[in-house]
Amino acid sequence: MTVSLRWGVLGTGHIANRFSGQVAALGGRARLQSVGARDPARAREFAVLHGFARAGSYEDVLADPQVDAVYVSLLNRDHARWCIAAARAGKHILCEKPAALHAGELDAMLAAARGSGVRFVEAFAYRFHPRWRALLRLLPEIGGPTVAHGAFCFHAGSPPKGRLLDAVGGGALMDVGCYPLSWLIGLLGAPTRLACTARLAGTGVDLAAAVGLEFAGGSVAQALCACDTATPQRAWIAGPQGVIEVDEPFRNRPGAGMRLLRGDEVREITWNDDGLELYAREALAMAGCDADGSHPAMSWADSRALAGAIDACRSQAGVRWPGES
């Protein structure tokens, strides 16, 4: 029998709001226990809105003995500090993407989780949707992937504001480029080589980036991202026997399709969908981690490969966090 986890949430922003609303709708399959914010009044309002039993500071959430797992939905610059603190408090961790500012920070987070014997999952929600599993099952039908493409570009203003231009943890690569990069890594493995070009903002972070990647076995791919220009959100992966096209690959909006193209054949792909919303799936998936604390849908190896790829992209694009050489 699956154990129902009691959740603490760090942060009260837009994504925390969506996560909490969807977890609340699960009823007895999960429970909202405690929410923390920098502003205690905001935490109390959020608790009433979603039905949390308690509200307070981040420290209060981690000190609550009734919290089994925490969802870390903070600015990228704050992930490592609070994930390590959560691990030391004995809480399982679901951390919003990208988990860390750089690979070294991620290593410290995973070491803390391993040392405390807790689960750690980087929150790429699409990995827990049944369409992802359907996509993996399709790969043999294209004869082995050789070429792939993924894009996530949106318009957040001219220029974008707030966290997107944050000189510590901001930029298109960190905000949305991590999606196509993680999608390609999940299908093709860790890249063996990559080349990145980018257009930078005045704060030194990227507004848009294009990444070419090579993988073991000779597969090549491209990832595109932008936060000041909108494009259709699509991805595809191809082999000598066909192409798989995926609409809305990362948000899995209702009605978004997936097709297998082989010669003149176009087959619409279906999958079993139990109707659960995307963030609710993440919460339930935490109960299915392996004994080492990693989840097979978004493993620690995948998180490490992604962090290394983003580091390489930033280095080539000239995006540096303060203190980096």
C-alpha positions as CSV (number, residue, x, y, z in Angstrom):
1,M,0.0,0.0,0.0
2,T,1.4,3.5,-1.0
3,V,2.1,5.7,2.0
4,S,0.4,9.1,1.8
5,L,3.1,11.8,2.2
6,R,2.5,14.9,4.3
7,W,3.8,17.9,2.4
8,G,5.5,21.1,3.4
9,V,5.9,23.9,0.8
10,L,8.6,26.5,0.8
11,G,7.5,29.5,-1.2
12,T,4.1,31.0,-2.1
13,G,4.6,32.0,-5.7
14,H,2.7,31.0,-8.8
15,I,4.1,27.5,-9.2
16,A,3.8,26.8,-5.4
17,N,0.1,27.9,-5.8
18,R,-0.5,25.5,-8.6
19,F,1.3,22.6,-6.9
20,S,-0.6,23.2,-3.6
21,G,-4.0,23.4,-5.4
22,Q,-3.4,20.2,-7.3
23,V,-2.1,18.3,-4.2
24,A,-5.1,19.5,-2.2
25,A,-7.3,17.9,-4.8
26,L,-5.8,14.5,-4.2
27,G,-7.6,14.1,-1.0
28,G,-6.3,11.3,1.2
29,R,-3.6,10.4,-1.4
30,A,-1.5,13.3,-0.1
31,R,-1.8,16.0,2.6
32,L,-0.8,19.6,2.8
33,Q,0.7,20.1,6.3
34,S,2.8,23.3,6.4
35,V,3.7,26.2,4.2
36,G,6.6,28.7,4.7
37,A,7.2,32.2,3.4
38,R,9.4,35.1,4.1
39,D,6.3,37.1,5.0
40,P,4.3,35.3,7.8
41,A,1.1,37.0,6.8
42,R,1.5,35.7,3.2
43,A,2.1,32.2,4.5
44,R,-1.1,32.4,6.6
45,E,-3.2,33.6,3.6
46,F,-1.7,30.8,1.5
47,A,-2.5,28.2,4.2
48,V,-6.1,29.3,4.4
49,L,-6.4,29.3,0.6
50,H,-5.2,25.7,0.2
51,G,-6.0,24.1,3.5
52,F,-2.5,23.7,5.1
53,A,-2.6,22.8,8.7
54,R,0.2,25.2,9.6
55,A,2.0,28.3,8.3
56,G,5.2,30.1,9.2
57,S,8.7,30.6,8.1
58,Y,10.9,28.2,6.0
59,E,12.5,27.1,9.3
60,D,9.1,26.3,10.8
61,V,8.3,24.0,7.9
62,L,11.5,22.1,8.3
63,A,11.0,21.8,12.1
64,D,7.5,20.4,11.8
65,P,7.6,16.7,12.7
66,Q,4.4,16.2,10.7
67,V,6.1,17.1,7.4
68,D,7.4,14.1,5.5
69,A,8.5,15.9,2.2
70,V,9.0,19.4,1.1
71,Y,8.4,21.1,-2.2
72,V,11.1,23.8,-2.7
73,S,9.6,26.5,-5.0
74,L,12.0,29.4,-4.5
75,L,14.3,31.4,-6.6
76,N,17.0,29.4,-8.3
77,R,19.6,31.1,-6.1
78,D,17.9,29.7,-2.9
79,H,17.5,26.1,-3.9
80,A,20.7,24.7,-2.6
81,R,20.5,26.3,0.8
82,W,17.0,25.1,1.6
83,C,17.3,21.7,0.0
84,I,20.4,21.0,2.1
85,A,18.6,22.2,5.2
86,A,15.6,20.0,4.3
87,A,17.8,17.0,3.9
88,R,19.5,17.6,7.3
89,A,16.0,17.9,8.8
90,G,15.2,14.5,7.4
91,K,12.6,15.6,4.8
92,H,12.3,14.2,1.3
93,I,12.8,16.8,-1.3
94,L,11.0,17.8,-4.5
95,C,13.0,20.8,-5.9
96,E,11.8,23.0,-8.7
97,K,13.9,23.1,-11.8
98,P,16.7,23.7,-12.4
99,A,17.7,22.3,-9.1
100,A,21.0,24.2,-8.7
101,L,23.0,27.1,-10.0
102,H,25.8,24.9,-11.1
103,A,26.9,21.3,-11.0
104,G,29.0,21.7,-7.8
105,E,26.0,23.0,-6.0
106,L,23.9,20.1,-7.2
107,D,26.6,17.6,-5.9
108,A,26.4,19.2,-2.5
109,M,22.6,18.8,-2.5
110,L,22.7,15.2,-3.5
111,A,25.4,14.5,-1.0
112,A,23.2,15.9,1.8
113,A,20.2,13.8,0.6
114,R,22.3,10.7,0.5
115,G,23.9,11.4,3.9
116,S,20.5,11.8,5.5
117,G,18.8,8.9,3.6
118,V,16.1,11.1,2.0
119,R,14.7,11.2,-1.5
120,F,15.6,14.0,-3.9
121,V,13.8,14.6,-7.2
122,E,14.3,17.5,-9.6
123,A,10.8,18.7,-10.5
124,F,10.5,18.3,-14.2
125,A,6.8,17.5,-14.1
126,Y,6.5,16.2,-17.7
127,R,8.7,13.2,-16.8
128,F,5.9,11.9,-14.6
129,H,3.2,12.2,-17.3
130,P,2.1,9.0,-19.1
131,R,2.9,10.6,-22.4
132,W,6.6,10.5,-21.5
133,R,6.4,6.8,-20.9
134,A,4.6,6.4,-24.2
135,L,7.3,8.4,-26.0
136,L,10.0,6.1,-24.6
137,R,8.2,3.0,-25.8
138,L,8.0,4.5,-29.3
139,L,11.7,4.9,-29.8
140,P,12.4,1.5,-31.3
141,E,9.8,2.2,-34.0
142,I,12.0,5.0,-35.5
143,G,14.9,2.6,-35.7
144,G,17.0,4.3,-33.0
145,P,17.2,8.1,-32.7
146,T,19.8,10.0,-34.7
147,V,18.5,13.6,-34.8
148,A,16.3,15.5,-32.3
149,H,15.1,19.0,-31.6
150,G,13.4,20.8,-28.7
151,A,12.3,24.4,-28.2
152,F,10.8,26.4,-25.4
153,C,10.6,30.1,-26.2
154,F,8.1,32.6,-24.7
155,H,7.7,36.4,-24.6
156,A,7.9,37.8,-21.1
157,G,8.2,41.5,-22.1
158,S,10.6,43.7,-23.9
159,P,12.8,43.4,-22.0
160,P,11.7,40.8,-19.5
161,K,11.8,41.8,-15.8
162,G,12.2,40.4,-12.4
163,R,13.7,36.9,-11.8
164,L,14.3,36.4,-15.5
165,L,17.1,39.1,-15.6
166,D,18.4,38.1,-12.1
167,A,22.2,38.2,-12.3
168,V,22.3,35.2,-10.0
169,G,20.2,32.3,-11.5
170,G,18.3,34.2,-14.2
171,G,18.2,33.9,-18.0
172,A,16.5,31.8,-20.6
173,L,18.7,28.8,-20.2
174,M,17.9,28.5,-16.5
175,D,14.2,29.3,-16.8
176,V,13.1,27.4,-19.9
177,G,16.2,26.1,-21.7
178,C,16.5,23.4,-19.0
179,Y,13.3,21.9,-20.4
180,P,14.5,20.9,-24.0
181,L,17.9,20.1,-22.6
182,S,16.4,17.7,-20.0
183,W,14.1,16.3,-22.7
184,L,17.0,15.5,-25.0
185,I,19.1,14.0,-22.1
186,G,16.2,11.8,-21.0
187,L,16.0,10.4,-24.5
188,L,19.6,10.3,-25.7
189,G,21.7,10.4,-22.5
190,A,24.4,12.8,-21.4
191,P,25.8,14.9,-24.2
192,T,29.4,14.2,-25.2
193,R,29.9,17.6,-26.7
194,L,27.9,20.8,-27.1
195,A,28.2,24.3,-28.6
196,C,26.1,27.2,-27.3
197,T,25.5,30.7,-28.7
198,A,23.4,33.3,-26.9
199,R,22.0,36.8,-26.9
200,L,22.7,38.5,-23.6
201,A,20.8,41.1,-21.5
202,G,22.5,44.0,-19.8
203,T,22.5,42.0,-16.5
204,G,24.8,39.4,-18.1
205,V,22.2,36.6,-18.4
206,D,20.9,35.2,-21.7
207,L,17.7,36.3,-23.3
208,A,17.9,33.6,-25.9
209,A,20.2,30.6,-26.6
210,A,20.8,28.0,-29.3
211,V,22.6,24.8,-28.3
212,G,23.9,22.1,-30.6
213,L,24.6,18.7,-28.9
214,E,26.3,15.5,-29.8
215,F,25.7,12.2,-28.0
216,A,27.3,8.8,-27.7
217,G,26.6,6.7,-30.8
218,G,26.6,9.8,-33.1
219,S,23.1,11.3,-32.4
220,V,22.9,15.1,-32.8
221,A,20.3,17.5,-31.5
222,Q,19.4,21.1,-31.1
223,A,17.8,23.0,-28.1
224,L,16.4,26.5,-28.5
225,C,15.2,28.8,-25.7
226,A,14.2,32.4,-25.3
227,C,12.3,34.6,-22.8
228,D,11.7,37.6,-25.0
229,T,10.4,35.8,-28.2
230,A,7.6,33.4,-28.5
231,T,7.6,30.3,-30.7
232,P,5.4,27.1,-30.8
233,Q,6.5,24.8,-28.0
234,R,7.4,21.6,-29.9
235,A,9.9,18.8,-30.0
236,W,10.7,15.9,-32.3
237,I,13.1,13.0,-32.4
238,A,13.9,11.1,-35.6
239,G,15.7,7.9,-36.8
240,P,16.2,6.1,-40.1
241,Q,12.7,4.6,-39.9
242,G,10.6,7.6,-38.8
243,V,9.9,10.7,-36.8
244,I,8.0,11.3,-33.5
245,E,6.5,14.8,-33.2
246,V,5.4,16.1,-29.8
247,D,3.2,19.2,-29.3
248,E,3.5,21.0,-25.9
249,P,6.1,18.4,-24.7
250,F,6.8,20.1,-21.4
251,R,3.4,21.4,-20.2
252,N,1.3,18.5,-21.6
253,R,-1.7,20.8,-22.0
254,P,-5.1,19.0,-22.7
255,G,-5.4,18.2,-26.4
256,A,-1.6,18.4,-27.1
257,G,-0.8,15.5,-29.4
258,M,2.0,13.2,-30.4
259,R,2.5,11.6,-33.8
260,L,4.6,8.9,-35.4
261,L,5.5,9.6,-39.0
262,R,6.9,6.7,-41.1
263,G,6.8,7.2,-44.9
264,D,3.3,8.1,-45.8
265,E,1.9,6.8,-42.5
266,V,0.9,9.3,-39.8
267,R,-0.2,7.6,-36.6
268,E,-1.7,9.6,-33.7
269,I,-0.3,8.2,-30.5
270,T,-2.6,7.8,-27.5
271,W,-1.8,6.8,-23.9
272,N,-3.7,5.9,-20.8
273,D,-4.4,9.1,-18.8
274,D,-6.0,8.9,-15.4
275,G,-6.8,12.6,-15.5
276,L,-4.4,13.6,-12.8
277,E,-2.9,17.1,-13.1
278,L,0.8,17.5,-13.7
279,Y,2.0,18.7,-10.3
280,A,-0.2,16.2,-8.5
281,R,1.7,13.5,-10.4
282,E,5.0,14.8,-9.1
283,A,3.8,14.6,-5.5
284,L,2.5,11.1,-5.9
285,A,5.7,10.0,-7.7
286,M,7.8,10.8,-4.6
287,A,6.5,7.6,-3.0
288,G,8.0,5.6,-5.9
289,C,11.7,6.5,-5.5
290,D,14.4,3.9,-5.6
291,A,16.2,2.8,-2.5
292,D,19.0,5.2,-3.2
293,G,16.6,8.2,-3.1
294,S,16.5,8.8,-6.8
295,H,13.5,8.4,-9.1
296,P,13.8,6.5,-12.4
297,A,11.7,9.1,-14.3
298,M,14.1,11.9,-13.3
299,S,17.2,10.3,-11.9
300,W,20.2,11.9,-10.1
301,A,22.3,10.9,-13.2
302,D,19.9,12.9,-15.4
303,S,20.1,15.9,-13.0
304,R,23.9,15.7,-13.0
305,A,24.0,15.6,-16.8
306,L,21.6,18.5,-17.1
307,A,23.6,20.7,-14.6
308,G,26.8,19.9,-16.5
309,A,25.2,20.8,-19.8
310,I,23.9,24.1,-18.5
311,D,27.3,24.9,-17.0
312,A,28.9,24.3,-20.4
313,C,26.3,26.4,-22.1
314,R,26.8,29.3,-19.7
315,S,30.5,29.1,-20.1
316,Q,30.4,29.3,-23.8
317,A,27.7,32.0,-23.8
318,G,29.6,34.1,-21.3
319,V,27.1,33.9,-18.5
320,R,28.8,33.9,-15.1
321,W,27.3,34.0,-11.6
322,P,29.1,36.4,-9.2
323,G,32.3,34.8,-8.0
324,E,32.7,32.4,-11.0
325,S,35.8,32.6,-13.0
